[in-house]
């Protein structure tokens, strides 16, 4: 037996012993997703047990080094863990923008002291982050942002507004792009970290057409942000006025996250799932579902190819744009198919039978996938210019 085969067997045994049956069921509502943070509560004993088992094993962030709260798994081992969790339909033990976005940026740009503090807090589910990027008038053209931090020596006074800040009303801290030099568009932005309970920070939910409200407007009114949280722990990532470098790096990880590259829920097999749920399907719809399954497998293969290219240093910097575009289009198709398969029942909005109109609400929510994290039009422009080398208009 090879080392990897032995690891797979060990992983399979550990999951069978530690993942409760309840944590292998499909996610039904927001309470089934554990985000961590100082305001967090567990929905059930099973959710708590699953999270704590993974936290203690390092499996909330399995590929991170052990000193930062991870399990220190190699890329092949991490892939095996993903496969074995998908095999039993195990829910993620912890969902976190800290894991998906800030963590990779800290691993790449952070000081050792920053990593030891913030990464461990993220891995243990002790801190919940939100992202302060988009502003009214600065969405796809993010570098035009106007939130300004006035330098006061040992701190900044930050004023401005962010929009579409996911779960800002539930977050503990924010990683935020703040202009600190008005004379330099690209080299005048600082990537700051600060507590959402700081005086002058306020949020206002934005109600969506789906009836849900994950997004917020976030306001900064004379917010005092220190430049340091202790020796070696600056309140910014990278260098002052060079936050755009960090922002671009993080955007790649955000776009991979939105694409759903690692999401088994969006994987192939939707046809079998719908058939079990609804019985015999229309032949034309079955053909569309089969094509979706094939395209989803191709998308997964593309993701594996990109990961292999990253490992050997041959990845194209615009590849996350491809993943984001393809992944969001697939997710929209997935929910279109589910609506078609469900017929008139999928249009229902409030009954217990549809879990409060979950099919329709989720379908409406997917319309934002091709906007958030960079519009599909912007993604296609980047792909055409940077990968296909097509001339501009």
N, C-alpha and C positions, 0 to 999 in steps of 0.2 A: 504494500500500500504506500503510495506517495505521501509526502508531507501534506499536500493540499487535500488529498482524499481523506487523510486522517483528520485534518481540520474540519472538513465537511461533516464527517461522522460525529466528531465532538460537538460541532455547532448544532447539528440536528438533535442530538441528545439533550443539549442544554436548552434549546428552544422548547422541546417537548416537556421538559421539567419545569420551565419557568414562565412560559407564555400561557396565561389562563385562557380557557375556551372562549370567554366573553371577549377577549382581546383579539380573537380571530374572526369576529363577525364584521360585516361591512359597517362603515361609519354611517350613522343615521342622522346625527345632528351635531351642532357645534360642541356640545358637551362631551361628545365622544373623542374629541381632539384635545390633547393636553399640551398647553403652551408654556407652562411653568411661570416663574416670576413671583414676586412677593405678594401678589394679590390672588394667586392661583388656588383653586380647590379641586379636589379629585371627585369625579362623578360617582365612582364606585371603589370598593376595596380592590377589585381586580385591576382597575386602571392604576391604582397606587402601587400595587404589588409588581405589575409589569414595568412601570417606570423605574421603581427603585432597584429591581433586578438588573435592568439595562444600565442604569446609572452606575451601579457598583461594579459592573463588568466592563464599563467603558463603552457600551454599545449605543449610547445616545449620539456619540460622535466617534464611531469605531476606527476611522482612519486617522484621527488626530493622535499626536504623540501622547504617551501615558502621562507625562508631566503636565499636560494641559487638560487632563480629564478624559482622554480617549483611551482606546484599547491598543493603539499602536499597530493596527493591522496593516499588512502590505496590501497594495491594490488588488492582487488576486484573492487574498483572503476576504477583503471587504466585499468583493463581487460575490464570493461564495455566501457570505452572510446575507446579502441582499436577496440572492436566489433562494436561500433556505427560508427567509422570512416571507418571501412571496409565495413559496410553496404551501405554507400553512395559512396564508392570508393574514399574517400578523400585522397589526396596526403599528405605525411608528410610535415609539414610546414617548417621544418629545418632538413637537413641532416648534420651530423657532427661526425667526429672521436672523438671530445671532448665529445659528448653525449654518444656514444657507447662504448668507450674504456677508455679515460683518466678520464672522469667524475666518473665512478664507482671506479677507483683506488684512486682518490682524496677523495671521500666520505669515503673510508675505511682507507687510510693511511695519508691523508693530515692534515695539521694543520688547526685550525679554520680560521686563517687569509688567508691561501691559498684557502680554500673553498669559503670564502666570496668574494675574488677577482676573481679567475679563473672560478668557477662554475657559478657565475652570468654573467660573460662575455660570457661564452659558451651558457648559456640559452638564452641570449639576441641576440645571433648571431653576437657578436662583434669580435670574435676571431676564426680563423680557424686553426685547428691543423693538423699536419702530424706525422707519427710514424717512429722513427729512430731505427729499430730493426735489420733487416737482413743486412749482409755484404757479399761481395764476399768471399766464403769459410766458411761463418757462417750463414747458413740458418736453416735447421732442427737442427743442432748442434749450436744453438744460443749462448750458454754460452761460446763458443770459440771466441767470438767477440774480435777484436783488436783495435777498436777506443779507443784512450787513452787520458785521462785528467790529465795533469801534475799539481800537487798542487802548487799554488803560494801564499798560505796564504789566502787572501780574495777572490781568484778566481782560476779557472782552465784555462789552455791553452789546448784546445782540437784539436787533429789531427786524421784524419781517413776518412773512407768512409762508407756510407750506400748504399744499393741498394734495388730496388723495393719499393721505398718510394712513396706511392700513393699520387698524387697531391702535391708533395713537391714544385713544381713551382708555386702553387697557395696558399700555406699555409702561415699563419702569424707566427706561432710558431711551435716548434717541441718538442715532448717528446721523449727523446733519451737515449738509454743505452750506457754508457761510462765506460770503464775499468779505475778504479782509484787505483787499487792495482794489480800489475802484478804477485804477489806471490801467490794469492789466487783466484782460478778459479771461485768459486761460490760466495764467500764473498768479492769480489773485484770489484763489478760493482755498479755504481751509476746511478739512474734514474733521469736524468736532464731535466729541462725545460728552453728553451731559444728561443729568437726571430730569425726568419729566415733572418732578415735584418742585423743581426750582421756581422761585417766585417769578411771575411774569409769563410762565408757559400755560397756555390754555388750549382746549380742543373743542370742536363742535362736529358731531357726526353728520355725514352726508347720506341722506336716504336715497337708495337706489330703486330702480324700477322693479327689482325683484322683491322689494319689501324688506330686504336686509340692509345693514349699514356697517360694513367692515371699514369703510373709508371715513376719514375725518379731515376737516380743516384744522390746521395747527397754527397758533399765533404766538409770537415772541414779542413781548413788550418790556424793554429794558431788562432783559435777562442777563444776569451776571454769570459768566462762564469762566471759571479759573483756568489758567494755562497748565496747571499741574494738579494731580491728585496724590502727589507724594514723589519720592525719589524714583526717577526712571519711569514714572507713569504720567506722561503728558496727557492733556485733555484733548489731544488731536492725534490723528494717525498720519504717519509720514512726516512731511515738513510743512511748516506754516507757509501758506500761499502756493503749496504744491498739491493741494487736495484733489485737483482734477485727475491727477495720475491714479490716486486711490479710487476715485469715483468710477473711472473707466474700467479698472480692474474688477471692481465689485459688480458693475453692470453686467459683465460677462456671466458671473455666477447667478445674478438675479434672472437673467434671460433663460439660463438653463433650468432654473427652478420653475419659472412660469411655463416653460415648454413641457414640463412634466416628464423629463427624460428618465427619471428613476421611479415613476409612479406606476405601480402594478395595476392600480384602478383604471388607468387609461390604456392598459396593455391589450394584447390580442385576446380573443376569446369572448368578445361581447356578444357574438352570435349565439354561442352556447348558453350564455347567461340569460339572454332575452328569451330564448326558446324555452328554457326551464321555467322562466317567470310567466311567460304569456302563451306558451303552447305553439301551435303551428303558425308560421308567419307567411305573409304574402311572398310568392317566389321572387318578385322584383326586389322587395325589401331584403330578402335573404341574400340576394346577389350583392346588393349595396353593402350589407353587413360583412359579407365575405371579403369584399374589396377593402373595406375599412380594416379588417383584421390583417390582411396582407400588407397594407400600407403602414400599420402600426408595427408590425414585425420589421419592416424595412427601416422605420424610424429608430427602433431599438438598435438595429445593426449599425446605423449611422452613428448613434451615440457611442456604441462600443468602439467604433473606428476612431472617433474623435478622442476618446479617452486614451486609447493606445498611442495616438499621435502626440498627445500631451506628455505622456510618459517619456517619449524619446525626443522631445523638444522639437517636433515638426508640426505642431498645431498652428493653423492660421488664426490670427487674432479675431477674424470676423466669423469664425465658426459658430460661436454662441448665437450670432444673429440668425444663422441658418436653423439652429435648433429651436430658437424662440419662435420663428415664423412657422416652421413645420409643426411644432408641438401644439401651438395655439390653434392652428387650423384643424389639426386632428381632434383636439378636444371639442371644438365647436361642432365638427361632424358627428362626434360620438353622441353629443346631447341631441342633435337633430335626429339621429337615428332612434334614440330612445323615445323622443317625442312621437315620431312616426309610428313606432311599434306600439306605443301605449294608446294610440287613438284618442278618442275624446276624453278618456279618463286622465290623460296627461295634461289636459288643459285645466283640470280642477285645481282650486287654489287653497282650500281651507280644511278639507276633511282629514280625519284620522287615517283613512284608507291610503291616502297619498302622503302621509306624514306632513300634513300642512302644505300641500302643493309643492313638495320637493322637486318633482320632475320639471314643472314649469319654472319654478324659481331658479333652479340650477341652470336650466336652458337660457333664461334671460341673463343670468350672471356671466355666462360664457361670452356674451357680446363684448364684455370689457377686456377679454383676453388679448384681442388684437389691438388694444389701445395701451393698456398698462405695460410698463417696462419698455416702452418704445413701440410706436404704432407699426402695423404690418407694412405700411407704405414706406416708413423709414427703414425697416429691416430690409425690404427689397432693394431700396436705393443703395444701402451699404453693401449688400451682396453683389449687386450689379457693378458697383465701382471697384470694390476691394477684392472680390474673388473672381468675377468674370472680366474685370478690366474693361468694362464698356465705357464709352465716352459719355460725358454729361450732356444734358439737353442744351 
